[in-house]
């Protein structure tokens, strides 16, 4: 019995009765067609095999293949339902003789069942049904059909959802892999462009040469900003964006933003005004990098669209939330432009893109980052009246830092062995002295080797060079290096595997002072950093590398080893 409410189905039906209308004739005609052609298929195949045994391929083609093809075409296109009196059943009894003639082929067709869909009469929602039937020969002439109909709508919905989830996961993995590859391939040449431009700026150059190098450097940084924007947007869309939740100095974060934005506003002749509430917490929990990114995006965007006047940032705290607002006196936007404002790769209109440039991703990324951090953003604007963005972020106070105890001054550490006062240690020791030995530079790219070598030489450090991870493992076993700068993607043995091999060797030898290893790689995603740390590395520098960042990380890791 078919469930009540199925449109087009009788109250009681056999399997043939509940087939869709366009299949009912085919189902009935299939039985008659099999009756007609079943007796020919067996003899034709037998004759064909006999001719094939005698290597008479031409005869096989004409006697067996062509008739068989015609039979198949008859089954496919020649099926029609014969005239049937009104009220006559669509299924008919099949005699034992016909059942024996049809044999296993017909039994297979019947027993494999069918799946189809009907629409419910009340709301038109499709219902998926599975039917199956088997034939039981009677003692006399004829047979009885036993079948059932099962509602499998829920099963199909669950299976469809499972397949969609698997497809989405596979798509996200593919996007993440693509992002990692693109990040690496784009950052590698930019590392050389920006790195050598920075080194050239410190050389004795003429005024025009200095200007050219400065243009190369600024253009390279702009290109790096565009690459980061596209990669950030792709990471957010693929669901691979990872946020930090750490304690950080909120005042230092705002000061860092002010330092960058104030110089940009000054270069354009704009006034940059800040209003920072004194009630703001000093230390909070969150992601300082992403907060800086959002504020810089909004403020630089305000400067870009403001020709005269000022750009203002206000920050306050209220009811467990941080309130930010960025206001400018720029060109403003109409209602239509506001509707498109947070759409990817979109600006107010084409003339804005031609005049001011940009990808249209900065505001999209800012909104997505704010929402990822649990906040909301809004905007108000009018043509010629400027624009104001404001957003809220939840925050929690971070625990205060415990001040380090003052060192106890005794005669032993105040004076030398001979009673001569000791020279107080330098607060910022010389880098070669801090590291205390030769470094090992590991990179397979010749251009990157030359750039890193020039930077290390500028820092007055001595070093050896390895071209892959296996060389690094062997050389670190043969020489006592003070520190290793390790690339990640290399032939023979990658940087992560090389680090794991070095750590395993140290553990087997009972080494008490592990070799410091810093990743210096174009793999700049958060998961890349996590892989490096999990492998046993002590530091991380993302390419493009600048001299100051390299020195800072070398000092940090070197100081940890001394501590």
C-alpha positions in Angstrom: 0.0 0.0 0.0 1.4 3.4 -0.9 1.3 6.1 1.8 -1.8 8.3 2.0 -1.4 11.7 0.3 0.8 10.6 -2.6 -0.6 12.3 -5.7 -1.4 10.1 -8.6 -1.2 6.7 -6.8 -4.2 4.4 -6.3 -5.1 3.1 -2.9 -3.8 -0.4 -3.5 -1.0 -1.0 -6.0 1.5 -3.5 -7.1 5.0 -2.5 -8.0 4.0 -1.8 -11.7 1.1 0.4 -10.5 3.2 2.9 -8.6 5.8 3.5 -11.3 5.8 7.1 -12.7 3.3 7.4 -15.6 6.1 7.7 -18.2 7.6 4.4 -16.9 4.4 2.3 -16.5 4.1 1.5 -20.2 7.8 0.7 -20.4 7.6 -1.7 -17.5 4.7 -3.6 -19.1 6.2 -3.5 -22.5 9.5 -4.7 -21.2 7.9 -8.0 -20.2 6.4 -8.4 -23.7 9.5 -7.4 -25.5 11.6 -9.9 -23.5 9.0 -12.5 -24.4 9.5 -11.6 -28.1 13.3 -11.4 -28.3 14.3 -13.8 -25.5 14.0 -16.9 -27.7 16.4 -15.3 -30.3 19.2 -14.2 -28.0 20.3 -17.6 -26.9 20.6 -19.2 -30.4 22.3 -16.2 -31.8 24.9 -16.2 -29.1 25.5 -19.9 -29.5 26.0 -19.6 -33.3 28.3 -16.6 -32.7 30.5 -18.5 -30.3 30.7 -21.4 -32.8 31.8 -19.1 -35.6 34.2 -17.4 -33.3 35.8 -20.8 -32.6 36.4 -21.2 -36.3 37.9 -17.7 -36.6 35.1 -16.6 -39.0 34.9 -13.0 -37.6 32.9 -11.7 -40.6 30.2 -14.3 -40.1 30.1 -13.5 -36.3 29.5 -9.9 -37.1 26.5 -10.6 -39.4 25.0 -13.6 -37.7 25.3 -12.6 -34.0 26.4 -9.0 -33.4 24.0 -7.2 -35.8 20.9 -9.2 -34.6 21.9 -8.7 -31.0 22.2 -4.9 -31.5 18.8 -4.8 -33.2 17.3 -6.7 -30.2 18.7 -4.1 -27.8 17.4 -1.2 -29.9 14.0 -2.9 -29.8 14.1 -3.1 -26.1 15.1 0.6 -25.8 12.9 2.3 -28.3 10.3 -0.2 -29.3 8.5 -0.6 -26.0 4.9 0.5 -26.0 2.0 -0.3 -23.7 -0.8 -2.3 -25.5 -4.4 -1.3 -25.3 -5.8 -2.2 -21.9 -9.5 -2.2 -20.9 -10.4 0.4 -18.2 -9.9 -1.0 -14.7 -7.8 -3.9 -15.9 -4.7 -4.6 -13.7 -1.4 -3.4 -15.1 0.4 -6.6 -14.0 -0.5 -10.0 -15.6 0.2 -13.5 -14.4 3.2 -15.2 -16.1 3.1 -18.9 -16.9 5.7 -21.3 -15.8 6.7 -21.9 -19.5 7.4 -18.2 -20.0 9.3 -18.0 -16.7 11.5 -20.9 -17.8 12.1 -19.3 -21.2 13.0 -16.0 -19.7 15.3 -17.6 -17.1 17.7 -15.6 -15.0 17.7 -12.5 -17.1 14.1 -11.6 -16.4 14.4 -12.5 -12.7 17.4 -10.2 -12.4 15.4 -7.3 -14.0 12.6 -7.8 -11.6 14.5 -8.4 -8.4 16.8 -5.4 -8.7 13.9 -3.1 -7.8 13.5 0.6 -8.6 13.8 4.0 -6.9 11.6 6.9 -7.9 10.0 10.1 -6.5 6.4 11.3 -6.2 5.1 14.7 -5.0 2.8 14.8 -1.9 -0.7 16.1 -2.8 -0.9 18.5 0.1 2.3 20.5 -0.2 4.1 19.1 -3.3 7.1 18.0 -1.3 8.9 15.2 -3.1 8.9 11.8 -1.5 11.5 9.2 -2.4 10.3 5.6 -2.5 12.0 2.3 -3.1 10.1 -0.7 -4.4 11.1 -4.3 -4.9 9.2 -7.4 -6.1 9.9 -11.1 -6.5 8.0 -13.7 -8.4 6.7 -17.0 -6.8 5.6 -19.6 -9.4 2.3 -21.3 -8.5 1.7 -25.1 -8.5 -0.6 -24.7 -11.5 0.0 -22.3 -14.4 1.0 -18.8 -13.4 2.8 -17.0 -10.7 2.3 -14.6 -7.7 4.3 -11.4 -7.3 5.4 -10.3 -3.8 6.6 -6.7 -3.3 6.9 -3.7 -1.0 7.2 0.0 -1.1 9.5 1.9 1.3 9.8 5.6 2.1 13.5 6.4 1.9 13.2 10.2 1.8 15.1 10.6 5.1 17.8 8.2 4.1 18.4 10.0 0.9 18.5 13.4 2.6 21.0 12.1 5.1 23.2 10.6 2.4 22.9 13.8 0.3 24.0 15.9 3.4 26.9 13.5 4.0 28.1 13.8 0.4 27.8 17.6 0.5 29.8 17.7 3.7 32.5 15.6 2.3 32.6 17.6 -0.9 32.8 20.9 1.1 35.6 19.5 3.3 37.5 18.4 0.2 37.0 21.8 -1.4 38.3 23.5 1.7 41.3 21.3 1.8 42.0 22.1 -1.8 41.7 25.8 -1.1 44.0 25.6 1.9 46.6 23.7 -0.1 46.3 26.3 -3.0 46.7 29.1 -0.5 49.9 27.6 1.0 51.3 27.0 -2.5 50.4 30.5 -3.8 51.8 32.2 -0.6 55.1 30.4 -1.0 55.4 31.0 -4.7 54.6 34.7 -4.5 56.7 35.5 -1.4 59.8 33.8 -2.7 60.6 36.3 -5.5 59.3 39.2 -3.4 61.8 38.2 -0.7 64.7 38.9 -3.1 63.1 42.2 -4.4 62.5 43.7 -1.0 65.6 42.3 0.7 68.1 43.5 -1.9 66.3 46.9 -2.1 66.7 47.3 1.6 70.4 46.4 1.5 70.9 48.8 -1.4 69.3 51.7 0.5 72.1 51.4 3.1 74.8 51.8 0.4 76.4 55.0 -0.8 74.2 55.9 -3.7 73.5 59.1 -5.6 70.3 61.0 -5.1 68.7 59.5 -8.2 69.8 56.0 -7.3 68.5 56.4 -3.8 65.2 57.5 -5.2 65.0 54.5 -7.6 65.8 52.1 -4.8 63.2 53.7 -2.6 60.6 53.3 -5.3 61.4 49.6 -5.8 61.1 49.1 -2.1 57.8 50.9 -1.7 56.3 49.2 -4.8 57.4 45.8 -3.5 55.8 46.5 -0.1 52.6 47.6 -1.9 52.6 44.4 -3.9 53.1 42.4 -0.7 50.1 44.2 0.9 47.9 43.2 -2.1 49.1 39.6 -1.9 48.3 39.5 1.8 44.9 40.9 1.2 44.0 38.4 -1.4 45.3 35.5 0.7 43.5 36.7 3.8 40.2 36.9 1.9 40.8 33.4 0.5 41.6 32.1 4.0 38.5 33.5 5.4 36.3 32.1 2.6 37.8 28.7 3.0 37.4 28.7 6.7 41.1 28.3 7.4 41.6 31.7 9.2 43.0 31.2 12.7 42.8 33.8 15.4 45.1 34.1 18.4 43.8 34.6 21.9 46.7 35.9 23.9 47.4 38.6 26.4 48.8 41.8 24.9 49.4 45.4 25.7 46.5 47.3 24.2 48.1 50.7 24.6 51.2 49.5 22.6 49.0 48.2 19.9 47.2 51.6 19.5 50.6 53.4 19.5 51.9 51.1 16.8 48.9 51.9 14.6 49.3 55.7 15.3 52.9 55.6 14.3 52.1 54.1 10.9 49.0 56.2 10.2 50.4 59.5 11.3 53.2 59.4 8.8 50.8 58.5 6.0 48.5 61.4 6.9 51.4 63.8 7.2 52.7 62.9 3.7 49.3 63.8 2.3 48.9 67.0 4.3 46.1 65.7 6.4 45.5 66.2 10.1 45.5 62.9 12.1 43.6 63.2 15.4 43.2 60.5 18.1 41.0 60.4 21.1 41.9 57.6 23.4 39.9 57.1 26.6 42.0 57.0 29.8 39.6 54.3 31.1 40.9 51.8 28.6 42.5 48.6 30.0 46.2 48.3 29.7 46.3 44.6 28.9 43.6 42.6 27.2 43.1 39.1 25.8 42.7 38.8 22.0 44.5 38.9 18.7 46.7 42.1 18.5 47.8 41.3 14.9 44.3 41.2 13.5 43.2 44.3 15.5 46.1 46.3 14.1 45.2 45.0 10.6 41.6 46.2 10.9 42.5 49.6 12.3 45.2 50.2 9.7 42.9 49.1 6.9 40.2 51.5 8.0 42.5 54.4 8.7 44.6 54.1 5.5 41.3 53.8 3.6 40.1 57.0 5.1 43.3 58.8 4.2 43.1 57.5 0.6 39.6 59.0 0.1 40.3 62.3 1.9 41.9 65.1 -0.1 41.6 67.9 2.6 40.8 68.0 6.2 41.4 65.4 8.8 41.1 61.7 9.8 40.1 60.9 13.4 40.2 57.7 15.5 38.4 57.4 18.8 38.7 54.4 21.2 36.8 53.9 24.4 35.6 51.0 26.6 32.1 50.4 27.8 30.2 47.4 29.2 32.9 44.9 28.4 33.4 46.1 24.9 36.0 48.1 23.1 34.4 50.9 20.9 36.3 52.1 17.9 35.4 54.8 15.4 37.2 56.1 12.3 35.9 59.3 10.8 37.2 61.3 7.8 36.2 64.4 5.9 36.6 62.8 2.5 34.4 62.3 -0.6 31.7 60.3 1.2 29.3 57.8 -0.4 25.7 57.6 -1.5 23.2 54.9 -0.5 23.9 52.8 -3.6 27.6 52.8 -2.9 27.1 51.8 0.7 25.1 48.7 -0.4 28.1 47.5 -2.3 30.7 48.5 0.2 31.4 45.2 1.9 31.3 43.1 -1.3 34.6 41.6 -2.5 36.5 43.3 -5.3 34.0 46.2 -5.3 34.3 49.9 -4.8 31.8 52.8 -5.0 32.1 52.9 -8.8 34.5 52.4 -11.6 35.7 56.0 -11.5 36.7 55.6 -7.9 38.7 52.5 -8.8 40.5 54.4 -11.6 41.2 57.4 -9.5 42.2 55.8 -6.1 43.1 52.3 -7.1 42.8 49.3 -4.8 41.3 45.8 -4.9 38.2 46.6 -2.9 39.2 43.9 -0.4 40.3 46.0 2.6 36.9 46.7 4.0 35.7 43.2 3.2 38.5 41.7 5.2 38.1 44.2 8.0 34.4 43.2 8.4 35.2 39.5 8.3 38.0 39.9 10.9 35.8 41.9 13.2 33.0 39.4 13.0 35.5 36.5 13.5 36.6 38.3 16.7 33.0 38.5 17.9 32.2 42.1 17.0 30.1 44.1 14.5 30.9 47.0 12.2 28.6 49.8 10.8 29.1 52.8 8.5 27.4 56.1 7.8 28.3 58.4 5.0 26.9 61.0 2.6 28.4 62.4 -0.6 30.8 65.3 0.2 30.3 64.9 4.0 32.9 62.2 4.7 32.5 58.7 6.2 32.4 57.2 9.6 33.1 53.5 10.4 32.5 52.3 13.9 32.8 48.8 15.4 32.7 47.0 18.8 34.8 44.1 20.0 34.3 42.1 23.2 37.3 42.0 25.5 38.4 40.5 28.8 41.2 41.9 31.0 44.5 40.0 30.8 46.3 39.1 34.0 48.9 41.7 35.0 52.5 40.8 34.5 54.4 39.8 37.6 57.5 42.0 37.9 60.7 40.0 37.9 62.5 40.1 41.3 65.5 42.4 41.5 68.8 40.5 41.6 70.5 40.2 44.9 73.8 42.1 45.0 76.5 40.4 46.9 80.2 40.8 47.1 80.6 37.8 44.9 78.8 39.2 42.0 79.6 42.9 42.6 83.3 42.5 42.5 85.6 40.3 40.5 87.8 37.6 42.0 90.5 40.1 42.7 88.2 42.7 44.2 88.1 44.7 41.0 84.6 46.0 40.2 83.1 44.0 37.3 81.8 45.9 34.2 78.0 45.7 34.2 76.6 43.5 31.5 75.4 45.4 28.4 71.6 45.6 28.0 72.0 45.1 24.3 75.0 42.8 23.7 76.8 42.6 20.3 74.9 40.0 18.2 78.0 37.9 17.3 78.9 37.8 21.0 75.4 36.9 22.0 75.2 33.9 19.5 78.8 33.0 20.2 79.7 30.9 17.1 79.0 30.1 13.5 75.5 29.8 12.0 74.2 27.4 9.5 72.0 28.8 6.7 69.8 26.2 5.0 68.0 27.2 1.8 67.8 25.5 -1.7 67.1 28.8 -3.6 70.3 30.3 -4.8 68.9 33.9 -4.8 67.6 33.5 -1.3 71.0 32.1 -0.2 72.7 35.2 -1.6 70.2 37.6 0.1 70.5 35.8 3.5 74.3 35.7 3.2 74.4 39.5 2.5 72.1 40.1 5.6 74.2 37.9 7.9 77.3 39.5 6.7 75.8 43.0 7.4 75.1 41.7 10.9 78.8 40.6 11.2 78.0 37.0 11.6 79.9 34.0 10.2 78.0 31.1 8.6 78.0 28.0 6.4 75.4 27.2 3.7 73.5 24.0 3.1 71.3 23.5 0.1 68.8 21.0 1.5 67.6 19.4 4.8 69.8 16.3 4.5 72.9 18.5 4.2 71.8 20.4 7.2 71.4 17.2 9.3 74.8 16.0 8.2 76.6 19.3 8.7 75.0 19.9 12.1 76.3 16.5 13.2 79.9 17.3 12.0 80.1 20.9 13.3 79.1 22.7 16.4 76.9 25.5 15.1 75.4 28.1 17.4 72.2 28.4 15.5 70.4 27.2 12.3 68.3 29.3 9.9 66.1 26.6 8.2 63.9 26.9 5.1 60.8 24.6 4.9 60.4 23.5 1.3 63.5 21.9 0.0 64.5 18.9 -2.1 65.9 15.6 -0.6 64.7 16.5 2.9 62.4 19.4 3.9 63.0 21.7 6.8 60.4 20.2 9.1 61.8 16.7 8.6 65.3 17.9 9.0 64.5 19.6 12.3 62.8 16.4 13.5 65.9 14.4 12.6 68.2 16.8 14.4 65.9 16.7 17.5 65.8 12.9 17.4 69.6 12.7 17.2 69.9 15.1 20.2 67.5 13.0 22.2 69.3 9.8 21.4 72.7 11.4 22.4 71.2 12.9 25.6 72.0 16.4 24.5 71.3 18.9 27.3 71.6 22.1 25.1 69.6 21.6 21.9 70.7 23.4 18.8 68.6 26.6 18.2 66.7 26.4 14.9 64.8 29.3 13.4 62.4 28.8 10.4 63.0 31.3 7.7 60.4 30.4 5.1 58.0 31.7 2.5 55.3 29.4 4.0 53.7 32.2 6.0 50.3 30.8 7.0 49.5 30.2 10.7 49.4 26.5 10.2 53.0 26.7 8.7 54.2 28.4 11.9 52.4 25.8 14.0 54.1 23.0 12.0 57.5 24.5 12.6 57.0 24.9 16.3 55.6 21.4 16.6 58.7 20.0 14.9 60.9 21.5 17.5 62.0 24.8 16.0 62.6 27.7 18.4 61.7 30.7 16.2 60.0 31.7 12.9 60.6 34.4 10.3 58.3 34.7 7.3 59.6 35.8 4.0 60.0 38.5 2.7 62.7 39.0 5.4 63.9 42.4 6.4 67.1 43.0 8.2 65.5 44.4 11.4 63.2 41.4 11.7 66.0 39.0 11.2 68.2 40.6 13.9 65.3 40.8 16.3 64.5 37.1 16.0 68.1 36.1 16.2 68.5 38.2 19.4 65.3 36.7 20.9 66.2 33.1 20.3 69.9 33.7 21.3 68.7 35.3 24.6 66.5 32.3 25.3 69.4 30.0 24.9 71.5 32.0 27.3 68.7 32.1 29.8 
